[in-house]
Amino acid sequence: MDNSPYAFQGRSHQAFPHHNYEHLKDEHEIGVVTSGPAVSSTVISMRPYEPAPRDHIIWSIFSTLYVNFCCLGFMALVFSVKARDRKVVGDHSGASSYGSTAKCLNILALILTLLLFILIIILLATGVIAASKWGPH
């Protein structure tokens, strides 16, 4: 290898004396590869497209803010964040497991909150709970 200072082609008046650049080999210096009967091939197995597992993060945020019955919305948010972390790492089975747990917790929080509202409406309609106690006197 010739490590003499190399002048930049565009500005031949500027030399780079502090840098030692390696010269590229010319075509006649590169070994010629002959094609022979031994041809190797590479087989790439293609799996069908798998959609990324759902983490239900938006639903969990709304459950935490609005329907947080017995902290189920917050627990769903925790599992959603875990599912998102697993998805980023590439663990699709773990992300799917955490995501389905978050989905179940969101559904449970929604159902229990709806049942609580329906119970309150029924109790108000039957007169068991008087609405005048909660209003201005």
DOZA-458569 format. One line per field, with one value per atom (N, C-alpha, C): residue number from 1; x, y, z. Coordinates in nm, 3 decimals, decimal comma. Example, Ala and Ser with C-alpha at 12.3 -4.5 7.8 and 13.67 -1.06 7.14 Angstrom:
2
marza <- (1; 1; 1; 2; 2; 2) $
x <- (1,319; 1,230; 1,320; 1,285; 1,367; 1,290) $
y <- (-0,569; -0,450; -0,330; -0,225; -0,106; 0,003) $
z <- (0,780; 0,780; 0,780; 0,708; 0,714; 0,787) $
This chain:
137
marza <- (1; 1; 1; 2; 2; 2; 3; 3; 3; 4; 4; 4; 5; 5; 5; 6; 6; 6; 7; 7; 7; 8; 8; 8; 9; 9; 9; 10; 10; 10; 11; 11; 11; 12; 12; 12; 13; 13; 13; 14; 14; 14; 15; 15; 15; 16; 16; 16; 17; 17; 17; 18; 18; 18; 19; 19; 19; 20; 20; 20; 21; 21; 21; 22; 22; 22; 23; 23; 23; 24; 24; 24; 25; 25; 25; 26; 26; 26; 27; 27; 27; 28; 28; 28; 29; 29; 29; 30; 30; 30; 31; 31; 31; 32; 32; 32; 33; 33; 33; 34; 34; 34; 35; 35; 35; 36; 36; 36; 37; 37; 37; 38; 38; 38; 39; 39; 39; 40; 40; 40; 41; 41; 41; 42; 42; 42; 43; 43; 43; 44; 44; 44; 45; 45; 45; 46; 46; 46; 47; 47; 47; 48; 48; 48; 49; 49; 49; 50; 50; 50; 51; 51; 51; 52; 52; 52; 53; 53; 53; 54; 54; 54; 55; 55; 55; 56; 56; 56; 57; 57; 57; 58; 58; 58; 59; 59; 59; 60; 60; 60; 61; 61; 61; 62; 62; 62; 63; 63; 63; 64; 64; 64; 65; 65; 65; 66; 66; 66; 67; 67; 67; 68; 68; 68; 69; 69; 69; 70; 70; 70; 71; 71; 71; 72; 72; 72; 73; 73; 73; 74; 74; 74; 75; 75; 75; 76; 76; 76; 77; 77; 77; 78; 78; 78; 79; 79; 79; 80; 80; 80; 81; 81; 81; 82; 82; 82; 83; 83; 83; 84; 84; 84; 85; 85; 85; 86; 86; 86; 87; 87; 87; 88; 88; 88; 89; 89; 89; 90; 90; 90; 91; 91; 91; 92; 92; 92; 93; 93; 93; 94; 94; 94; 95; 95; 95; 96; 96; 96; 97; 97; 97; 98; 98; 98; 99; 99; 99; 100; 100; 100; 101; 101; 101; 102; 102; 102; 103; 103; 103; 104; 104; 104; 105; 105; 105; 106; 106; 106; 107; 107; 107; 108; 108; 108; 109; 109; 109; 110; 110; 110; 111; 111; 111; 112; 112; 112; 113; 113; 113; 114; 114; 114; 115; 115; 115; 116; 116; 116; 117; 117; 117; 118; 118; 118; 119; 119; 119; 120; 120; 120; 121; 121; 121; 122; 122; 122; 123; 123; 123; 124; 124; 124; 125; 125; 125; 126; 126; 126; 127; 127; 127; 128; 128; 128; 129; 129; 129; 130; 130; 130; 131; 131; 131; 132; 132; 132; 133; 133; 133; 134; 134; 134; 135; 135; 135; 136; 136; 136; 137; 137; 137) $
x <- (0,084; 0,000; 0,088; 0,048; 0,119; 0,044; 0,105; 0,041; 0,095; 0,123; 0,172; 0,055; 0,083; -0,025; -0,103; -0,232; -0,322; -0,382; -0,376; -0,435; -0,579; -0,667; -0,809; -0,827; -0,905; -0,914; -0,978; -1,082; -1,151; -1,065; -0,982; -0,893; -0,751; -0,690; -0,560; -0,451; -0,477; -0,376; -0,374; -0,479; -0,482; -0,441; -0,337; -0,294; -0,332; -0,352; -0,383; -0,263; -0,164; -0,043; -0,061; -0,160; -0,176; -0,257; -0,318; -0,402; -0,337; -0,339; -0,287; -0,405; -0,439; -0,551; -0,499; -0,577; -0,542; -0,598; -0,518; -0,563; -0,647; -0,753; -0,835; -0,761; -0,784; -0,719; -0,784; -0,703; -0,754; -0,812; -0,879; -0,944; -0,845; -0,727; -0,630; -0,566; -0,578; -0,522; -0,619; -0,748; -0,847; -0,847; -0,853; -0,856; -0,985; -0,976; -1,091; -1,155; -1,286; -1,359; -1,413; -1,380; -1,428; -1,557; -1,649; -1,775; -1,757; -1,794; -1,779; -1,913; -1,912; -2,038; -2,096; -2,015; -2,063; -2,130; -2,262; -2,337; -2,419; -2,401; -2,475; -2,596; -2,699; -2,818; -2,859; -2,927; -2,974; -3,126; -3,180; -3,325; -3,370; -3,461; -3,516; -3,659; -3,686; -3,823; -3,907; -4,017; -4,105; -4,225; -4,242; -4,359; -4,471; -4,593; -4,703; -4,702; -4,757; -4,759; -4,840; -4,778; -4,847; -4,868; -4,991; -5,011; -4,955; -4,910; -4,855; -4,966; -4,936; -5,039; -5,087; -5,213; -5,273; -5,238; -5,211; -5,179; -5,292; -5,390; -5,510; -5,474; -5,371; -5,323; -5,423; -5,486; -5,581; -5,703; -5,754; -5,868; -5,834; -5,713; -5,671; -5,656; -5,611; -5,601; -5,739; -5,836; -5,972; -6,033; -6,004; -6,057; -5,998; -5,872; -5,809; -5,868; -5,892; -5,941; -6,090; -6,171; -6,315; -6,384; -6,337; -6,408; -6,319; -6,256; -6,158; -6,226; -6,309; -6,381; -6,285; -6,265; -6,174; -6,034; -5,989; -5,855; -5,832; -5,940; -5,923; -5,870; -5,908; -5,857; -5,707; -5,661; -5,517; -5,440; -5,497; -5,430; -5,425; -5,532; -5,533; -5,425; -5,407; -5,303; -5,164; -5,142; -5,012; -4,986; -5,087; -5,069; -5,055; -5,118; -5,102; -4,960; -4,903; -4,765; -4,669; -4,696; -4,613; -4,624; -4,745; -4,763; -4,688; -4,690; -4,617; -4,467; -4,416; -4,273; -4,234; -4,316; -4,287; -4,291; -4,382; -4,392; -4,268; -4,217; -4,097; -3,976; -3,968; -3,855; -3,863; -3,986; -4,002; -4,063; -4,104; -4,166; -4,317; -4,359; -4,500; -4,591; -4,544; -4,631; -4,653; -4,549; -4,565; -4,652; -4,634; -4,716; -4,862; -4,886; -5,024; -5,087; -5,010; -5,062; -5,096; -5,004; -5,030; -5,144; -5,151; -5,256; -5,394; -5,403; -5,533; -5,574; -5,478; -5,510; -5,560; -5,497; -5,542; -5,682; -5,710; -5,843; -5,948; -5,918; -6,014; -6,038; -5,933; -5,949; -6,030; -6,010; -6,089; -6,236; -6,264; -6,402; -6,466; -6,393; -6,445; -6,473; -6,382; -6,403; -6,524; -6,541; -6,656; -6,787; -6,792; -6,915; -6,952; -6,854; -6,885; -6,928; -6,869; -6,909; -7,050; -7,080; -7,215; -7,318; -7,286; -7,378; -7,398; -7,293; -7,305; -7,396; -7,380; -7,467; -7,612; -7,632; -7,769; -7,831; -7,753; -7,803; -7,841; -7,760; -7,792; -7,918; -7,933; -8,053; -8,178; -8,168; -8,281; -8,316; -8,214; -8,240; -8,301; -8,260; -8,321; -8,465; -8,491; -8,626; -8,724; -8,678; -8,769; -8,785; -8,706; -8,719; -8,638; -8,557; -8,472; -8,369; -8,318; -8,226; -8,300; -8,305; -8,374; -8,274; -8,310; -8,221; -8,213; -8,311; -8,311; -8,202; -8,152; -8,044; -7,914; -7,897; -7,773; -7,780; -7,897; -7,912; -7,904; -7,922; -7,918; -8,041; -8,027; -8,136; -8,218) $
y <- (-0,118; 0,000; 0,124; 0,214; 0,340; 0,439; 0,485; 0,577; 0,719; 0,760; 0,895; 0,992; 1,120; 1,218; 1,225; 1,239; 1,234; 1,372; 1,423; 1,554; 1,533; 1,615; 1,609; 1,648; 1,570; 1,589; 1,722; 1,765; 1,888; 2,011; 2,006; 2,119; 2,064; 2,055; 1,989; 2,071; 2,198; 2,279; 2,255; 2,187; 2,158; 2,013; 1,995; 1,859; 1,831; 1,709; 1,667; 1,592; 1,664; 1,596; 1,520; 1,555; 1,491; 1,363; 1,336; 1,218; 1,122; 0,998; 0,894; 0,814; 0,837; 0,767; 0,649; 0,541; 0,424; 0,441; 0,408; 0,414; 0,291; 0,311; 0,198; 0,118; -0,009; -0,095; -0,073; -0,077; -0,067; -0,202; -0,202; -0,324; -0,436; -0,402; -0,507; -0,563; -0,492; -0,541; -0,631; -0,623; -0,705; -0,842; -0,944; -1,081; -1,108; -1,180; -1,210; -1,338; -1,333; -1,449; -1,523; -1,648; -1,727; -1,795; -1,800; -1,868; -2,016; -2,097; -2,241; -2,309; -2,439; -2,511; -2,504; -2,468; -2,464; -2,329; -2,325; -2,205; -2,228; -2,140; -2,157; -2,063; -2,105; -2,021; -2,009; -1,901; -1,877; -1,885; -1,960; -1,974; -1,893; -1,802; -1,720; -1,764; -1,808; -1,852; -1,729; -1,714; -1,600; -1,645; -1,584; -1,613; -1,520; -1,563; -1,472; -1,351; -1,242; -1,117; -1,134; -1,102; -1,104; -0,960; -0,920; -0,784; -0,772; -0,654; -0,632; -0,647; -0,706; -0,723; -0,587; -0,581; -0,457; -0,437; -0,312; -0,284; -0,211; -0,160; -0,095; 0,022; 0,098; 0,205; 0,320; 0,357; 0,469; 0,433; 0,313; 0,266; 0,264; 0,221; 0,215; 0,354; 0,450; 0,587; 0,641; 0,619; 0,665; 0,590; 0,462; 0,387; 0,439; 0,477; 0,531; 0,666; 0,750; 0,885; 0,888; 0,808; 0,822; 0,705; 0,584; 0,467; 0,386; 0,450; 0,384; 0,316; 0,219; 0,147; 0,051; 0,069; -0,015; -0,023; 0,084; 0,094; -0,005; -0,056; -0,149; -0,076; 0,050; 0,127; 0,150; 0,177; 0,196; 0,067; -0,046; -0,175; -0,207; -0,171; -0,191; -0,106; 0,017; 0,104; 0,045; -0,014; -0,077; -0,192; -0,275; -0,387; -0,339; -0,228; -0,174; -0,123; -0,060; -0,012; -0,131; -0,236; -0,356; -0,419; -0,420; -0,475; -0,393; -0,261; -0,175; -0,198; -0,214; -0,242; -0,375; -0,477; -0,608; -0,600; -0,519; -0,504; -0,436; -0,337; -0,266; -0,359; -0,445; -0,538; -0,646; -0,675; -0,778; -0,906; -0,908; -1,025; -1,017; -1,072; -1,060; -1,145; -1,258; -1,342; -1,275; -1,217; -1,145; -1,021; -0,950; -0,831; -0,869; -0,979; -1,025; -1,064; -1,129; -1,169; -1,047; -0,952; -0,831; -0,749; -0,745; -0,670; -0,730; -0,863; -0,925; -0,907; -0,906; -0,878; -0,736; -0,641; -0,502; -0,489; -0,560; -0,556; -0,610; -0,723; -0,781; -0,686; -0,622; -0,528; -0,406; -0,358; -0,246; -0,282; -0,401; -0,446; -0,461; -0,518; -0,537; -0,402; -0,308; -0,175; -0,107; -0,120; -0,059; -0,121; -0,253; -0,322; -0,288; -0,292; -0,262; -0,117; -0,026; 0,114; 0,135; 0,070; 0,081; 0,021; -0,092; -0,152; -0,061; 0,007; 0,100; 0,217; 0,273; 0,383; 0,337; 0,217; 0,166; 0,144; 0,094; 0,074; 0,206; 0,308; 0,440; 0,497; 0,480; 0,531; 0,456; 0,325; 0,248; 0,289; 0,310; 0,351; 0,491; 0,579; 0,713; 0,706; 0,619; 0,608; 0,546; 0,453; 0,388; 0,469; 0,568; 0,652; 0,604; 0,501; 0,454; 0,561; 0,627; 0,739; 0,865; 0,962; 1,088; 1,184; 1,238; 1,328; 1,463; 1,496; 1,627; 1,637; 1,526; 1,529; 1,579; 1,553; 1,591; 1,730; 1,785; 1,915; 2,028; 2,153; 2,267; 2,267; 2,316; 2,314; 2,436) $
z <- (0,000; 0,000; 0,000; -0,080; -0,088; 0,000; 0,108; 0,202; 0,188; 0,065; 0,044; 0,057; 0,087; 0,098; -0,032; -0,019; -0,133; -0,153; -0,275; -0,306; -0,347; -0,296; -0,329; -0,475; -0,551; -0,695; -0,732; -0,658; -0,691; -0,668; -0,570; -0,536; -0,528; -0,640; -0,644; -0,576; -0,550; -0,484; -0,332; -0,281; -0,138; -0,115; -0,044; -0,011; 0,134; 0,165; 0,302; 0,358; 0,407; 0,451; 0,581; 0,661; 0,792; 0,783; 0,670; 0,655; 0,558; 0,594; 0,505; 0,453; 0,327; 0,266; 0,188; 0,191; 0,113; -0,028; -0,125; -0,263; -0,293; -0,371; -0,413; -0,518; -0,520; -0,619; -0,755; -0,855; -0,991; -1,032; -1,146; -1,191; -1,217; -1,266; -1,296; -1,168; -1,055; -0,929; -0,853; -0,885; -0,816; -0,879; -0,797; -0,847; -0,923; -1,028; -1,112; -1,059; -1,040; -0,992; -1,114; -1,121; -1,233; -1,194; -1,289; -1,260; -1,291; -1,195; -1,210; -1,189; -1,190; -1,175; -1,034; -0,935; -0,796; -0,770; -0,781; -0,755; -0,629; -0,533; -0,409; -0,409; -0,343; -0,335; -0,189; -0,158; -0,023; -0,023; 0,071; 0,082; 0,203; 0,179; 0,286; 0,309; 0,429; 0,458; 0,491; 0,422; 0,441; 0,524; 0,640; 0,721; 0,677; 0,693; 0,659; 0,752; 0,703; 0,779; 0,906; 1,018; 1,148; 1,192; 1,215; 1,265; 1,407; 1,440; 1,574; 1,677; 1,792; 1,894; 1,946; 1,982; 2,030; 2,177; 2,214; 2,354; 2,425; 2,353; 2,408; 2,502; 2,467; 2,555; 2,563; 2,454; 2,455; 2,540; 2,521; 2,599; 2,747; 2,780; 2,920; 2,981; 2,902; 2,953; 2,985; 2,893; 2,920; 3,037; 3,051; 3,166; 3,296; 3,292; 3,412; 3,449; 3,350; 3,378; 3,410; 3,340; 3,352; 3,421; 3,404; 3,453; 3,546; 3,638; 3,723; 3,842; 3,815; 3,919; 3,988; 4,117; 4,199; 4,138; 4,078; 4,017; 3,904; 3,846; 3,733; 3,610; 3,592; 3,480; 3,492; 3,614; 3,634; 3,611; 3,658; 3,635; 3,485; 3,413; 3,268; 3,202; 3,252; 3,198; 3,221; 3,337; 3,366; 3,268; 3,247; 3,153; 3,010; 2,975; 2,841; 2,818; 2,918; 2,906; 2,897; 2,975; 2,966; 2,827; 2,771; 2,637; 2,534; 2,548; 2,455; 2,467; 2,589; 2,608; 2,544; 2,562; 2,503; 2,351; 2,297; 2,151; 2,096; 2,167; 2,122; 2,123; 2,224; 2,235; 2,127; 2,080; 1,979; 2,031; 2,157; 2,217; 2,190; 2,076; 2,036; 2,123; 2,170; 2,255; 2,390; 2,448; 2,575; 2,558; 2,447; 2,421; 2,402; 2,336; 2,316; 2,449; 2,536; 2,667; 2,753; 2,762; 2,840; 2,778; 2,647; 2,580; 2,605; 2,605; 2,631; 2,776; 2,868; 3,008; 3,025; 2,956; 2,961; 2,903; 2,796; 2,736; 2,833; 2,898; 2,994; 3,111; 3,160; 3,271; 3,229; 3,107; 3,056; 3,044; 2,993; 2,980; 3,117; 3,211; 3,346; 3,414; 3,398; 3,458; 3,395; 3,265; 3,198; 3,242; 3,249; 3,289; 3,433; 3,524; 3,665; 3,683; 3,609; 3,620; 3,565; 3,452; 3,398; 3,493; 3,553; 3,651; 3,772; 3,815; 3,927; 3,891; 3,769; 3,726; 3,712; 3,657; 3,644; 3,781; 3,877; 4,013; 4,077; 4,059; 4,116; 4,052; 3,921; 3,854; 3,903; 3,920; 3,970; 4,113; 4,196; 4,334; 4,340; 4,251; 4,245; 4,195; 4,097; 4,041; 4,139; 4,219; 4,315; 4,442; 4,463; 4,582; 4,700; 4,683; 4,793; 4,828; 4,726; 4,747; 4,707; 4,798; 4,768; 4,705; 4,590; 4,518; 4,587; 4,669; 4,734; 4,841; 4,890; 4,990; 4,927; 4,795; 4,731; 4,670; 4,649; 4,586; 4,688; 4,643; 4,735; 4,824; 4,945; 5,043; 5,033) $
